Amino acid sequence: MSSQSVSTTSSSIETATGSAKTMVLNMGPQHPSTHGVLRILLELDGETVVKAIPDMGYLHTGIEKSCEDKTYSQAITLTDRIDYLNPLGNNLAYCLAVEKLLGIEVPKRAQYIRVLMVELQRISSHLVWLGTHAIDLGAMSVFLYCFREREEILKIFEFVTGQRMMTSYIRIGGLALDPPTGYLQRVEKFLKMMPGRIDEYEELLTGNRIWMGRTKDVGYISAEDAIALSMTGPTLRAAGVAYDNRKVFPYSSYEEFEFDVPTRTDSDCFARYMIRVAEMRESLKIIRQAMSKIPPEGPVRTEAPGIIPPEREKMKTEMEALIYHFKIFTEGFSPPPGEAFAAIESPRGELGVFIASDGSPKPLRVHFRGPSFINLQALPKLIEGQLIADVIACIGTIDIVLGEVDR
Amino acid sequence: MTETSKQNANVVVERSAVADKLRGWSPNAISEVIEFRGETTIVVPRNVLREVAERCRADKELQFNLLSDATCVDRFPLEPRFELNYHLVSIPRRDRVRLRVRLSSDDPNVDSLVPVWPGANWLEREIFDLFGIRFNDHPDLRRILLPDDWEGHPLRKDYPVEGYRDIAAAATRYTRNRT
């Protein structure tokens, strides 16, 4: 990467202003506050940022290319690894796109369990965000509290899916397996505990003068600029635009749930913090409703011979089912030629999956519209003209996951 | 999936209105309209892409103000080989549409949409990086994910999944390290 750094510096920053007053500072890629391996070239005039150029690709692993070499079902395990704080959401977006391509429906029970899991995931992702953002700005204890609660969510994931992080639990046509007995009691316990804990974080931060000093009026972006730069998610909602895919283009039965889309108009780092805290509370509301909606019995996988693996019992007793099982796991299934785009509201914004099929068992093209990648584009807009210490706050409130930026 | 398809079914009339609207503006603005799984794809000739995009964004009845995504599909060895897909969202009207441009393999270039949606900047850089498609008048057309000195464009179909590497040399190195 060394040759790249030289050329980036010479072609853009030094010739951009050419001023003797400014200096160029290389921030990252190995810096804790960049939340991964993000490198930013900062041109500074004293402590003020004149120009910023983000540089990424350090985590590029060619996931989209790898997906083209896997069958539709095999590619699910790769989706976990894109946005590693939101594996269930990635699974969901990918499976929605494949299901749209196939034109199959998912049983209601599976849809509600999907909603339950994805909302738990949203809370856990926001907890990681809040913890790391707070530690960047010097509030150490919030980090410890947030990770304590996140651990509880990860335990629920481990109980239900068998994995703490790379779950691959949401599959094409439904779920990988029926959740174990007693999972709702665990979620119930978490729901009882969580509202008080969110209050605790707010007590520590919301009225805190240092916190307000570091975040208020920092990193402002207008709603017009945010839309023009294709921003989505909490960052856009903090600018006053109530764009949330769960409301605007509902998927997975979200239209049956009652929840609010919190918005603010001040559009600074503090507003984005407030939005995410409010979203955690909304997610708790959705989880509560999902729990009452999930029927105790029923299929978690749709019936589509040749596409969805048959039940274990049937496989042992029916010849047809055995043949389908063998065919699905050796050669996969072939959706009709065409394209499908499915978008969900990930914790970071609109996570879209575009799949093009040519009628073969492997996708012709899988593209992930990563909200981190696109929101990061607005970073120079947020930090130019601000102080260098505010760069940290701005990176934090965009809430990037470098795995998703680089894919 | 039912909800999604139902919701799309409801706006089908309005959606073809998008195509009609563009046709009304210029008969050459659209070469094809594809409906598949409730999604509308409007195929646009390459030379009018930017004007059509500008219409979609600025028109009072269309209001596609958010460029959600832009990506490319390589249909090698078919021609025209590349398909660029732009996913537009209208936040006020709650609508989605896809614009598509087809490019042949000799000299794949198209007008950049950065003047229409500044957010197209990195999306186009990504396509340039991974597919080698050039965007005219792009303010900063550099590789974005791969190093500047990378050879080839990995998401092209004629680029092997395992990359170009000397497998024999890698095997020798491996055995040498083990003994």
Interface residues (C-beta under 8 A of the other chain):
Chain A: M1 S3 Q4 S7 T8 S11 S12 M56 G57 H60 G62 E64 K65 S66 E68 D69 L96 E99 K100 L101 G103 I104 E105 V106 I227 A228 L229 S230 M231 T232 V241 Y243 V248 F249 P250 Y251 S252 S253 Y254 E255 G338 E339 A340 F341 A342 A343 E350 G352 F354 A356 D358 L364 R365 H367 R369 F373 I374 L376 Q377 D406 R407
Chain B: M1 T2 E3 T4 S5 Q7 F36 R37 G38 E39 T41 N65 L66 L67 S68 D69 T71 C72 V73 D74 R75 E83 N85 H87 I91 R94 R96 R98 W117 P118 G119 A120 N121 W122 L123 E126 L130 D140 R142 R143 I144 L145 L146 P147 D148 D149 P154 L155 Y159 V161
